Amino acid sequence: MHPRTLSQARFVKFHNDARGYVRCTVTRKEWRSDFLIVKEVTKPGAPLNAGPSFVVEAGRPGASKV
């Protein structure tokens, strides 16, 4: 996404150029997304670093940083 477009996208809560994945846990009460970042994508077993986490609570619009 172009940086100018990104700054205008109010719904985007987190963005960076790192590689990794997001782990989502969904229950009746909330949807939690934990971002996990890996520095060396070509190295099997490379350590993961915790990125930010966000939660959307049932009945409340929008994501909040945990």
Secondary structure as UniProt FT lines:
FT   HELIX           3..8
FT   TURN            10..11
FT   STRAND          19..26
FT   STRAND          30..38
FT   TURN            41..42
FT   TURN            44..45
FT   STRAND          48..57
FT   TURN            58..59
FT   STRAND          64..65
//
